[in-house]
Amino acid sequence: MQRRTTAALRMYRPPLPAGVELREKKPAAVICEGARRRILALSGPWRTKGEWWSETAWARDEWDVLMEALRPAYRPVASEPPEEETALYRIYRDLRLRRWFIEGIYD
């Protein structure tokens, strides 16, 4: 039997406001919750739009980024120094507001 890997995007409600440093027009680091995290790998952008016919129109560029975890896993015993824990996140730039957000984390 062949195993399949699946992932689900756990959405942050509301999305977390973030700052993003760019290098060659691509995200290179994310600043959120008072800390800067370097992006280790990325995929994107995907431009998405919706409700263009109404007053609630939206447009954004989305990226999936691998970086150090925003909230490392709980460790009940601190016997060893924690190793760098990474996680895969969905970030986006709201093209109308010209602001960055972290939309969620992949499980």
N, C-alpha and C positions, 0 to 999 in steps of 0.2 A: 504494500500500500504506500502510495506516495504522499508525503506530507505537504500541505500548502500553508504558506505563511500569509497571514492576513493582518491588517492594521486598521484600527478605528481612530478617528480624530475626535478627541475629547475637547469640546468647545469651551472656551472661557466666556462666561457671560457676566458682565460685558467683556469684550476683548481688552487685553492689557495694553495701555498706551506704551509706546516704545520709541527710542531713538535708534536710528540705524546709520552706521558709517558705511559709505560706499567706496569701492575701489574698482575702477574701470566700469562704472555704472552698475555694479553688482554689490549686494550686501556683503560686507566683510566683518562687521561686528554689530551686536545688538546691545543697547543700553536699556535696562529695565530693572525696576525695583532697586535702584541705586548701585547696580553693578554692571560692568561691561563684560560681555562674553564674546569671544572670537568665534566666528563661523568656521567650522571645520570642513563642511561640504554643503553644496546647495544644488537645487534644481528649480528651474523657472526662468523667467516669469511666465505666468499665465494671466492674460488680461481677461477680466470678467466684467460684465455690465448687466444691468437690469433696470426694469421699470423706466426705460428711456422716454416713455410716453407720458409719464406723470411727474408731479412735483417731488416725488421721493426717488428720483433717478439716482443710481449709484454706479460707480466704476472704480476698479482697483486692479493693481498688479499683485499677484500672489506668488510666494516662493515657499518651498519646503527647505528648511535649514537644519543641519546637524550642529549642535553646539553644547557647551557645558549646561547641565540641567539648571533650570531656574530654582527649583526646590529639590535638593538631593533627597534620596530616600532616607527614611528614618532609620537610625542605627541605635538600638537600645544600649549597646556596650561600645564605648569608644576605646577599644583595646589597640586598634591599629589606626594609623592616619588614614583618612578616607582617600580612595583613589578618585581621579577625575571621573565623574559620572556624566555621560552625555545623553542627550535626548533629541528626538526629531520633532520640530515645531513647524507650524504653518504661520508665516508672517505675511502681512500685506501692507501696501501703501494705498491709502484712500486718495484717489486722483482728484477728487473734488475738494477735499479738506487739505490735501497735501501733508498728510500725517501718516505715521507708521503705527501698526498695531500687531500684537501677537494674538492670533485667533484661537490657537489651541495646540495641544500636544498629541502626538500619535502614541497609542498604547500598543 
